[in-house]
Amino acid sequence: MVDKGYFPVEIMPRKATIYIGLMLLAGAIILGHGLWHWTSEDETRYFSYAIIAFFASGMKVTLPTVSGTMSMNFLFVLIGIAELSRAETLAIGCVGILVQSLFHTKDRPRLVQLAFNIASMACSIEASYDIFHASFHQGRLEEPLRLLLAAAVFFVTNTLSIAIVIGLTERKQAWTIWRESYFWSFPNYLVGAAVAWIVNVAAKVVGWQTSLLLLPILFVIYRSHRLYVMRLEEEKKRAEQERTHAEEVAALHRRTIEVLALAIEAKDHTTQAHLERVEVYAIAVGQELGLDEMELEALRASALLHDIGKLAVPEYIISKPGKLTPAEFEKMKTHTVVGAEIVEQIQFPYPVAPIVRSHHEKWDGTGYPDGLSAEKIPVGARILAAVDCLDALASDRQYRRALPLDEAIQVVQSEAGKSFDPKVVAILARRYVELERLATSGKSQEKAKLSTGLKIVRGDAPAAGFESTGASSLANFHRAIAAEDPERLLADCVDRQSAFSVLHAHLGEQVPYDVLVLYRKSGELLIREDVDGEAYRLFASIEIPLGEGLSGWVAENRKSIINGNPSVEPGYLSDPAKFSALRSALAVPLEENGSLVGVLSLYRQERDGFTADDLARLLSAAPAAARALELPSTAVPSIG
């Protein structure tokens, strides 16, 4: 047995150096002592065996998993143990290992490797020779059994010594290396013991010349062994290909999930970190509840895909920074069913669709879409419902600021047994600090972002063209319900300041408010143009990007909003931790000739402080507010 895969580095571990040194010393002593006391009963027989062994050493096969070889030389070592002297057996074995190491090899072994192979062979021959000749010389075991025992000792000492040195130099488990790389060849040594016994019997009966008949036997053994090793290699390659294919399929599933999650992020910009955090929390809870591997994989996929049904929900509903109307909420609820239908098309090998469908079900049966209760809800959906709520409460949303994590978990605990599975809530309450740390520290590398905010200026109008009126349906609706003529309301106004004063007086009679802010659209921003009310300083320098906050949402979607949360306005509170006295907002878009010119927003300290009638009155004043923004900033003096 020869292995060329050890000594991989110039500086070996200290234990490996000591072991190699001791092995070299022992091998040198054994080989030197044996050759010094050379004896030979029949030199012709010895040289005949040596010549055949020389050629047999070149018949070698590559070992699986390690860069080593095994030759037919071991057979002549066993014949030598049975028929030749110790010195002759040592010579045959050590010369054979030398030929095996150097003959027809791509990578020549280093000197220390070659010396170690010879030393290992000498030690193995010494041990097996002593076992055969000394241990049972009184005939307690028959010769065939002693040969089998000698073959076993030779195999163990020779292969284990190489496995140990590989383990020491590469810092691996020697037992694992020996079991995986060498143990499979043990039957060959037993067959070799049987052949050696047949040769020994034939030599005693008809003479040692029968050894010449070993040549065809050797070739048959060599070929069968080579085919066996080749079959092992093919099976290994096939197993590796199947494992690689399985890993590729799993990776493809994972990338598919991540790409779909990216599509959700493009629809709902609040979910990018939310999805990753929900995944970390959910998997940890699932593991503690004892979910098996398939259930955990389903939960992992569902954590990333549970909101995929939002792709079918209008964006203005998803991003609305205020309460949804009953009709809007009905549309939002469809995302659970649509999400399950989308996921079913992927055909995951584990149940993802039921979790996606049921992640808004409640423990007491008041959830949607199916009204399931208690343990009728899939366990993955029960986990996801509580985890999703906890992270949503602890994250900024369009309609409110984030709660501190301690407060968020208290809200979730208050819903145990009503909205959420008490077991899931108990785990979250006990581990939420640990899981938050895990979710924060385990953030993966930044994922690719979609260019959803890109402005493309090139390109002609579509072939169908645009509406010739240029007025949106929303603007037409505003004008249809308007009770005031903006020209008559602002008839005496010659500049913005006078117009704003008229608006303050008019709206103060029509709609109660604590703060009024008139925003003017400037590029991609809403700039504060006019402020009225006691808390005007909070809005003195506010600038809102289109699409952000409450007023930014109104501007981007050209839809009114009633009783939204003022605290989500960017820049309204310089410190998000401060308490906001304003609790509700009413905002309408301002349009002139089909183009957005600004937003008119009213704020009150009372929660839900505005009514539908207030919205109608504000809409009636919207054309006048839009007209006011078009007036010059100061009056132009008349001439003449």
C-alpha positions, 0 to 999 in steps of 0.5 A: 500500500502506497499513498502520496497524499500526505506531507502536503505542507512544508511545515508539518505539525509537531505530532506528525513530525514525531510520528514520522521520525519514530516510524523511520527509525523503527523501519530502519532498525528492522530492515537493517537487522534483517538484512544483516542476518541474511539467510536463504535456503534456496536462492534460486527460489528466492530470485524467482519469487523476487522477479515475479514480485517485481513485475507484480508491483507494477500491477497497481490500481488507484485507491478511491478518495486518496492519492495512493495505489495498491499493487499485487506485491502484498501477495508475495509478501504473504508467500514469503512469510509462509516460505522464505526467511525474514530477510528475504521477505523484507527484501521482496516487500521493500523492493516491491514498494520502491517499484510501486512508488516510482514505476509509471507514476505521474507525481514522483514522491518526495524522499521523505514519503518514499522513506516512510513507505519503505519503513511502513512496509518493513514494520508491517512485514515484521509484525505479520512474520512474527505472528505467523512464525512465533505466536502459534508455533506449537500448532494451536492454529492450522497454517491456513488460519495463521496465514489469514491472521498474518494477512489481517495483521499486515493489512492493519499495520500497513494501511493504518500507519498511512492513515495515521500520518495523513490524519496528523499532517492534514488534521483529519480523523485517522479512523475516518480516513482508514475506514473510507479509503482502505478498509474496503480492500481488506477482502483482497488480503484474505484472498491473497492469504488463500492464494499464498497457502495454495502456493505453499502446499503446491511447493511442498507437494510438487516443488516451488516451481509451481510459483511460475503458474502465479503469473496468470493468476496474478493477472486475473486478480489484478484485472478483477480488482481493477474493475472493482475499483473502477466500478467504485469510482463510477458509483462515487462519481454518480453519487457525486453527480446526484448530490451536485444535481440535488444541491443545484435544484435546491439552490435553484429553488432558493434563488427562485424564492429570493427573486420572487421576494425581490418582486414583492419588495418592488411592490411593497418597499417596506418588506426588504428587511422585514422578510429576512427578519421574519425568516430568522424568527420563524425558523428559530420558533419552528425548530423549538416546536420540533418541526421536521426538515420538510416543515422547516423548508416550507416555513423558510419559503413561506417566510419569504413568499407570504406576501407574494399575493400583494402583486395583485393588489393595487399599489395605492392600497399597499402604500396607503399611509392611512386606514383602508376603506372597507372596499380597499380592505376587501381587496387587500385580503385577496392577497392570501388566496392569490399568493397561495395560487401563485405558490402552487404553480411552483410545485415545491416539494413541501407544503408552502401554499397552505401556509401562505393562504392561512398566514392571516388566520386567527387562533379564535377563528376570526381571521381570513380567508377561511376562518380556520381556528386553533390547530386547524391552522397549519403550524407554519401559518401560526408561526408566521402570523405571530412573527409577522405581526411582531416584526411589523409592529417593530418596523416603520409603516406608511401609517405609523411609526415603529414601536419599541420591540419591548412594546411590540412583544407586549401587543403580541402577548395580549393577542395570545389565545385570540389572534395567535397560538399561545405556544408560539407567543410564549417562545417569542416572549422568551426569546425575542431579544435573542432572536432580534440579535440573531436577525441583526447580526446575521444580515446577509450581503446586500441584495440586488435592488430593482430600479423602481425609482428610475425616471426614463425620459426617452420614448414617444407616446404609445400608438393609442395616444393619450386622452385629449382632455389631459384631465384625470378622472380624479380631477374631474371628480373633484370638479364635479363635487366642487361647491365653490368657483375658484375664480369667484372665491379668489376674485379679489386676490392678486397674490398668494398671501391674500389668496392663502388668507382667504383660504384660511378663513373659508376652510376655518368655517367649513372644516375644523383643523389644528394645522393647515399646510399647503404644499407646492410641487417642485420637481420631485418634492412637496415644498411647504408653501403655506402653514396655518395653526398653532403648531405651524413651527413643526412644518416650517421647513418641511420638504416631502419627496413624492411617494413618501409619507402621507402627503407624498402618497397623495401627490403620487397617487392623486388620491385623497386620504382621510384620518391618516397618521401625521407622524409618518410625514418625513421631516414633521418630527426631527426626532422620531422618538418624540411624541406627536400631538397631531393624531389624524390628517386629511389631505387632497391633491391639487391639480390645475389643467390636469397637472399636479401642482400641490397637496392641501393637508389638514391635521388635528389632535383628535384621533379620527378627527375628520369625516366624509363631509370634511373630505367633500368640503376640502375637495370643493376648496381644492380648485381654489387652493390650486389656483392660489399656488399659481398666483405671483408671490407678491402683488404686481403694482399697476401702471398708469 
